[in-house]
Amino acid sequence: MGNGAAEGPVTACVLLIGDELLSGRTKDANLSYIARYLGDMGIQVREARMIPDVERVIVETLNEVRANYDYVFTTGGIGPTHDDITADCVAKAFGVPIGHHPEAMAILTRHYEETGNPFTEARKRMARIPEGASLIPNPVSKAPGFQMENVFVMAGIPMIVQVMMDGLAGRLKGGRKMLSATVSCEMGEGQLAEGLGALQAAHPDVSIGSYPFFIGKRYGTSIVIRSIDEAALVRTQEEVRGLMRELGAVPIEGDVRAAS
């Protein structure tokens, strides 16, 4: 995909790879950033999975999601240790060999010469890139990520993920940006549920989400409406307000939790 906006929705999946995530030892801090970053470009994250450092699982999952989404972004598993197997799994998923990438080797050789640290065999693992992939720059620690067709492979460290995402801006083509509006009221979502269900059925191209809030002794519901069609968004928003009034509640514009 090149630059410019696509007509239809552009979708993505995020794969968070690492045993440390599933054990709870490490708390993921990447998904929210990636989803928001892509959302601002008009790319909708439709699915995210957290999977272990197991070759079969990574290969099978990757082959499944890369066929179903416009883009796939992975985090984790491209470091220097024995359990950093993501690059090998990507190569296997695409059926290509993997080896030391000349440019990656040059970048890391220069980096370790400048820092005075040895460029060990373990560190050279970070230069192993599947054949045919292009590098993703890493200004922080220099070890690059890589792109293989519609799959973007990044480190797991949040700071590095963020600078790598910045380096991808020119390679990604977004669609129409997702718009959202929020209407709240001091009424439990159970009272709104039937009417909201009817509205959702009437507007299949609009996403209607219901989120309860509790602020001191106040409680109620925030309804978040999302669509790439501004006219459909405005129309549904007004119908949500009408439902609230019909049930005896006073619509409040926006998310009351954010205003409290």
C-alpha positions as a Markdown table, in Angstrom:
| # | Residue | x | y | z |
|---|---|---|---|---|
| 1 | Met | 0.0 | 0.0 | 0.0 |
| 2 | Gly | 1.2 | 3.5 | -0.7 |
| 3 | Asn | 0.3 | 6.9 | 0.7 |
| 4 | Gly | -3.2 | 8.5 | 0.5 |
| 5 | Ala | -6.5 | 7.4 | 1.9 |
| 6 | Ala | -8.3 | 4.2 | 0.9 |
| 7 | Glu | -12.0 | 4.3 | 0.2 |
| 8 | Gly | -13.0 | 1.4 | 2.4 |
| 9 | Pro | -12.0 | 0.5 | 6.0 |
| 10 | Val | -8.3 | -0.4 | 6.5 |
| 11 | Thr | -7.8 | -3.0 | 9.2 |
| 12 | Ala | -5.1 | -4.2 | 11.4 |
| 13 | Cys | -4.3 | -6.9 | 14.0 |
| 14 | Val | -1.7 | -6.6 | 16.8 |
| 15 | Leu | 0.1 | -9.7 | 18.0 |
| 16 | Leu | 1.7 | -9.3 | 21.4 |
| 17 | Ile | 4.3 | -12.0 | 21.7 |
| 18 | Gly | 6.0 | -13.2 | 24.9 |
| 19 | Asp | 5.7 | -15.7 | 27.8 |
| 20 | Glu | 6.4 | -12.8 | 30.2 |
| 21 | Leu | 3.1 | -11.1 | 29.1 |
| 22 | Leu | 1.0 | -14.2 | 29.7 |
| 23 | Ser | 2.6 | -14.9 | 33.1 |
| 24 | Gly | 1.8 | -11.4 | 34.3 |
| 25 | Arg | 5.5 | -10.7 | 34.9 |
| 26 | Thr | 5.4 | -7.9 | 32.3 |
| 27 | Lys | 2.4 | -5.6 | 31.8 |
| 28 | Asp | 1.7 | -4.7 | 28.2 |
| 29 | Ala | 2.0 | -1.0 | 27.4 |
| 30 | Asn | 2.1 | -1.3 | 23.6 |
| 31 | Leu | -1.5 | -2.2 | 22.4 |
| 32 | Ser | -3.1 | 1.1 | 23.5 |
| 33 | Tyr | -0.4 | 3.2 | 21.9 |
| 34 | Ile | -0.4 | 1.2 | 18.6 |
| 35 | Ala | -4.2 | 1.3 | 18.4 |
| 36 | Arg | -4.4 | 5.0 | 18.9 |
| 37 | Tyr | -1.5 | 5.7 | 16.6 |
| 38 | Leu | -3.1 | 3.7 | 13.8 |
| 39 | Gly | -6.6 | 5.1 | 14.5 |
| 40 | Asp | -5.2 | 8.6 | 13.9 |
| 41 | Met | -4.1 | 7.4 | 10.5 |
| 42 | Gly | -7.5 | 5.8 | 9.6 |
| 43 | Ile | -6.4 | 2.3 | 10.3 |
| 44 | Gln | -8.7 | 0.3 | 12.6 |
| 45 | Val | -7.3 | -2.3 | 14.9 |
| 46 | Arg | -9.9 | -5.0 | 14.7 |
| 47 | Glu | -8.2 | -7.7 | 16.7 |
| 48 | Ala | -5.3 | -8.2 | 19.2 |
| 49 | Arg | -3.9 | -11.4 | 20.5 |
| 50 | Met | -1.4 | -12.2 | 23.3 |
| 51 | Ile | 0.5 | -15.3 | 22.4 |
| 52 | Pro | 3.4 | -17.3 | 23.9 |
| 53 | Asp | 7.0 | -17.8 | 22.6 |
| 54 | Val | 6.0 | -21.0 | 20.9 |
| 55 | Glu | 7.0 | -21.5 | 17.3 |
| 56 | Arg | 3.9 | -23.4 | 16.2 |
| 57 | Val | 1.5 | -20.9 | 17.8 |
| 58 | Ile | 3.4 | -17.9 | 16.3 |
| 59 | Val | 3.6 | -19.3 | 12.8 |
| 60 | Glu | -0.1 | -20.5 | 12.7 |
| 61 | Thr | -1.4 | -17.3 | 14.2 |
| 62 | Leu | 0.6 | -15.1 | 11.9 |
| 63 | Asn | -0.5 | -16.9 | 8.8 |
| 64 | Glu | -4.1 | -16.7 | 9.9 |
| 65 | Val | -4.2 | -13.0 | 10.7 |
| 66 | Arg | -2.0 | -11.7 | 7.8 |
| 67 | Ala | -4.6 | -13.2 | 5.4 |
| 68 | Asn | -7.5 | -11.5 | 7.2 |
| 69 | Tyr | -6.2 | -8.0 | 7.8 |
| 70 | Asp | -4.5 | -5.3 | 5.8 |
| 71 | Tyr | -1.7 | -4.9 | 8.3 |
| 72 | Val | -0.3 | -7.0 | 11.1 |
| 73 | Phe | 2.0 | -5.5 | 13.8 |
| 74 | Thr | 3.9 | -7.8 | 16.2 |
| 75 | Thr | 5.8 | -6.8 | 19.4 |
| 76 | Gly | 8.4 | -8.8 | 21.2 |
| 77 | Gly | 10.8 | -11.7 | 20.5 |
| 78 | Ile | 13.5 | -10.1 | 18.4 |
| 79 | Gly | 16.2 | -9.7 | 21.0 |
| 80 | Pro | 19.5 | -11.5 | 21.5 |
| 81 | Thr | 18.4 | -14.5 | 23.7 |
| 82 | His | 17.5 | -18.0 | 22.9 |
| 83 | Asp | 13.7 | -17.4 | 23.5 |
| 84 | Asp | 13.6 | -14.5 | 21.0 |
| 85 | Ile | 12.2 | -16.5 | 18.2 |
| 86 | Thr | 9.9 | -14.1 | 16.4 |
| 87 | Ala | 12.1 | -13.5 | 13.4 |
| 88 | Asp | 12.6 | -17.2 | 12.8 |
| 89 | Cys | 8.8 | -17.8 | 13.1 |
| 90 | Val | 8.1 | -15.0 | 10.5 |
| 91 | Ala | 10.6 | -16.6 | 8.1 |
| 92 | Lys | 8.9 | -20.0 | 8.6 |
| 93 | Ala | 5.4 | -18.4 | 8.1 |
| 94 | Phe | 6.5 | -16.9 | 4.8 |
| 95 | Gly | 8.5 | -19.9 | 3.7 |
| 96 | Val | 11.8 | -18.0 | 3.3 |
| 97 | Pro | 15.3 | -18.4 | 4.7 |
| 98 | Ile | 16.7 | -16.2 | 7.4 |
| 99 | Gly | 20.2 | -14.9 | 7.8 |
| 100 | His | 22.3 | -11.9 | 8.9 |
| 101 | His | 21.1 | -8.9 | 7.0 |
| 102 | Pro | 24.1 | -6.8 | 5.7 |
| 103 | Glu | 22.6 | -3.5 | 6.6 |
| 104 | Ala | 21.5 | -4.6 | 10.0 |
| 105 | Met | 25.0 | -6.1 | 10.6 |
| 106 | Ala | 26.6 | -2.7 | 9.6 |
| 107 | Ile | 24.2 | -0.7 | 11.9 |
| 108 | Leu | 24.9 | -2.9 | 14.9 |
| 109 | Thr | 28.7 | -3.2 | 14.2 |
| 110 | Arg | 29.0 | 0.6 | 14.2 |
| 111 | His | 26.8 | 0.9 | 17.3 |
| 112 | Tyr | 28.9 | -1.5 | 19.3 |
| 113 | Glu | 32.1 | 0.0 | 18.1 |
| 114 | Glu | 30.9 | 3.4 | 19.2 |
| 115 | Thr | 29.7 | 2.2 | 22.6 |
| 116 | Gly | 32.8 | 0.1 | 23.2 |
| 117 | Asn | 30.8 | -3.1 | 23.9 |
| 118 | Pro | 31.5 | -6.4 | 22.3 |
| 119 | Phe | 29.4 | -7.4 | 19.3 |
| 120 | Thr | 28.8 | -11.0 | 20.5 |
| 121 | Glu | 27.3 | -13.9 | 18.6 |
| 122 | Ala | 24.2 | -13.4 | 20.8 |
| 123 | Arg | 23.9 | -9.8 | 19.8 |
| 124 | Lys | 24.4 | -10.7 | 16.1 |
| 125 | Arg | 21.1 | -12.6 | 16.4 |
| 126 | Met | 19.4 | -9.2 | 16.3 |
| 127 | Ala | 20.7 | -8.8 | 12.7 |
| 128 | Arg | 19.0 | -12.0 | 11.5 |
| 129 | Ile | 16.2 | -11.0 | 9.2 |
| 130 | Pro | 14.0 | -13.1 | 6.9 |
| 131 | Glu | 15.0 | -12.9 | 3.2 |
| 132 | Gly | 13.1 | -10.2 | 1.3 |
| 133 | Ala | 12.2 | -8.1 | 4.4 |
| 134 | Ser | 13.0 | -4.4 | 4.7 |
| 135 | Leu | 14.3 | -2.9 | 7.9 |
| 136 | Ile | 12.4 | -0.7 | 10.4 |
| 137 | Pro | 14.8 | 1.8 | 11.9 |
| 138 | Asn | 15.4 | 1.8 | 15.7 |
| 139 | Pro | 17.0 | 5.1 | 16.8 |
| 140 | Val | 17.0 | 4.0 | 20.4 |
| 141 | Ser | 19.0 | 0.8 | 20.6 |
| 142 | Lys | 19.8 | 0.4 | 16.9 |
| 143 | Ala | 18.6 | -3.2 | 16.6 |
| 144 | Pro | 16.1 | -2.9 | 13.7 |
| 145 | Gly | 12.7 | -4.4 | 13.3 |
| 146 | Phe | 11.5 | -5.4 | 9.9 |
| 147 | Gln | 8.6 | -5.5 | 7.5 |
| 148 | Met | 7.7 | -8.6 | 5.5 |
| 149 | Glu | 4.9 | -7.8 | 3.1 |
| 150 | Asn | 2.0 | -6.6 | 5.3 |
| 151 | Val | 3.6 | -7.8 | 8.6 |
| 152 | Phe | 5.6 | -5.3 | 10.7 |
| 153 | Val | 7.8 | -6.9 | 13.4 |
| 154 | Met | 8.9 | -4.7 | 16.3 |
| 155 | Ala | 10.6 | -5.0 | 19.6 |
| 156 | Gly | 8.6 | -5.3 | 22.8 |
| 157 | Ile | 10.1 | -2.3 | 24.7 |
| 158 | Pro | 7.5 | 0.5 | 24.6 |
| 159 | Met | 9.9 | 3.3 | 23.8 |
| 160 | Ile | 11.3 | 1.4 | 20.9 |
| 161 | Val | 7.8 | 0.5 | 19.6 |
| 162 | Gln | 6.9 | 4.1 | 19.6 |
| 163 | Val | 9.9 | 5.3 | 17.6 |
| 164 | Met | 9.5 | 2.3 | 15.2 |
| 165 | Met | 5.9 | 3.3 | 14.6 |
| 166 | Asp | 7.0 | 6.8 | 13.7 |
| 167 | Gly | 9.4 | 5.2 | 11.2 |
| 168 | Leu | 6.5 | 3.4 | 9.5 |
| 169 | Ala | 4.3 | 6.4 | 8.8 |
| 170 | Gly | 5.3 | 6.6 | 5.1 |
| 171 | Arg | 4.7 | 2.9 | 4.5 |
| 172 | Leu | 1.1 | 2.8 | 5.8 |
| 173 | Lys | -2.1 | 3.8 | 3.9 |
| 174 | Gly | -5.0 | 4.6 | 6.1 |
| 175 | Gly | -8.7 | 4.7 | 5.2 |
| 176 | Arg | -11.4 | 7.1 | 6.5 |
| 177 | Lys | -10.8 | 8.0 | 10.1 |
| 178 | Met | -13.0 | 6.6 | 12.7 |
| 179 | Leu | -15.2 | 9.3 | 14.3 |
| 180 | Ser | -16.7 | 9.0 | 17.8 |
| 181 | Ala | -19.2 | 10.8 | 20.0 |
| 182 | Thr | -20.3 | 10.2 | 23.6 |
| 183 | Val | -23.7 | 10.8 | 25.2 |
| 184 | Ser | -24.1 | 10.1 | 28.9 |
| 185 | Cys | -27.0 | 10.0 | 31.4 |
| 186 | Glu | -27.7 | 9.1 | 35.0 |
| 187 | Met | -29.5 | 5.9 | 34.2 |
| 188 | Gly | -28.3 | 2.3 | 34.5 |
| 189 | Glu | -27.5 | 0.6 | 31.3 |
| 190 | Gly | -30.0 | -2.2 | 32.1 |
| 191 | Gln | -32.8 | 0.3 | 31.5 |
| 192 | Leu | -31.2 | 1.4 | 28.2 |
| 193 | Ala | -30.3 | -2.0 | 26.9 |
| 194 | Glu | -33.4 | -2.9 | 25.0 |
| 195 | Gly | -33.5 | 0.4 | 23.2 |
| 196 | Leu | -29.8 | 0.4 | 22.4 |
| 197 | Gly | -30.1 | -3.1 | 20.9 |
| 198 | Ala | -32.8 | -1.8 | 18.6 |
| 199 | Leu | -30.7 | 1.2 | 17.6 |
| 200 | Gln | -27.7 | -1.1 | 16.9 |
| 201 | Ala | -29.9 | -3.3 | 14.7 |
| 202 | Ala | -31.1 | -0.3 | 12.8 |
| 203 | His | -27.6 | 1.1 | 12.3 |
| 204 | Pro | -25.3 | -1.9 | 11.5 |
| 205 | Asp | -22.6 | 0.3 | 10.2 |
| 206 | Val | -22.3 | 2.2 | 13.4 |
| 207 | Ser | -20.8 | 0.9 | 16.6 |
| 208 | Ile | -22.7 | 1.6 | 19.8 |
| 209 | Gly | -21.0 | 0.8 | 23.1 |
| 210 | Ser | -22.4 | 1.1 | 26.6 |
| 211 | Tyr | -20.2 | 1.9 | 29.5 |
| 212 | Pro | -21.4 | 2.3 | 33.1 |
| 213 | Phe | -19.9 | 4.9 | 35.4 |
| 214 | Phe | -19.8 | 5.4 | 39.1 |
| 215 | Ile | -18.8 | 8.8 | 40.5 |
| 216 | Gly | -19.4 | 9.1 | 44.3 |
| 217 | Lys | -23.1 | 8.5 | 44.8 |
| 218 | Arg | -23.9 | 9.1 | 41.1 |
| 219 | Tyr | -24.1 | 6.3 | 38.6 |
| 220 | Gly | -25.2 | 6.1 | 35.0 |
| 221 | Thr | -24.1 | 5.1 | 31.5 |
| 222 | Ser | -22.0 | 6.6 | 28.8 |
| 223 | Ile | -22.9 | 5.6 | 25.3 |
| 224 | Val | -20.1 | 5.8 | 22.8 |
| 225 | Ile | -21.0 | 5.9 | 19.1 |
| 226 | Arg | -18.4 | 5.3 | 16.5 |
| 227 | Ser | -18.5 | 5.4 | 12.7 |
| 228 | Ile | -16.5 | 6.5 | 9.7 |
| 229 | Asp | -19.6 | 8.1 | 8.3 |
| 230 | Glu | -20.2 | 11.5 | 10.0 |
| 231 | Ala | -23.8 | 11.8 | 8.9 |
| 232 | Ala | -24.6 | 8.3 | 10.3 |
| 233 | Leu | -22.8 | 9.2 | 13.5 |
| 234 | Val | -24.8 | 12.4 | 14.0 |
| 235 | Arg | -28.1 | 10.7 | 13.2 |
| 236 | Thr | -27.4 | 7.8 | 15.7 |
| 237 | Gln | -26.3 | 10.2 | 18.3 |
| 238 | Glu | -29.6 | 12.1 | 18.1 |
| 239 | Glu | -31.5 | 8.8 | 18.3 |
| 240 | Val | -29.6 | 7.9 | 21.5 |
| 241 | Arg | -30.5 | 11.2 | 23.0 |
| 242 | Gly | -34.1 | 10.6 | 22.1 |
| 243 | Leu | -34.0 | 7.2 | 23.7 |
| 244 | Met | -32.7 | 8.7 | 26.9 |
| 245 | Arg | -35.4 | 11.4 | 27.0 |
| 246 | Glu | -38.1 | 8.8 | 26.3 |
| 247 | Leu | -37.0 | 6.8 | 29.3 |
| 248 | Gly | -36.9 | 9.9 | 31.5 |
| 249 | Ala | -33.2 | 10.6 | 31.6 |
| 250 | Val | -31.4 | 13.9 | 30.7 |
| 251 | Pro | -28.7 | 13.4 | 28.0 |
| 252 | Ile | -25.3 | 14.8 | 29.0 |
| 253 | Glu | -22.9 | 15.5 | 26.1 |
| 254 | Gly | -19.6 | 13.7 | 26.5 |
| 255 | Asp | -18.1 | 11.3 | 28.9 |
| 256 | Val | -18.9 | 12.4 | 32.5 |
| 257 | Arg | -15.9 | 10.4 | 33.8 |
| 258 | Ala | -13.6 | 12.6 | 31.8 |
| 259 | Ala | -15.2 | 15.7 | 33.2 |
| 260 | Ser | -15.2 | 14.6 | 36.8 |
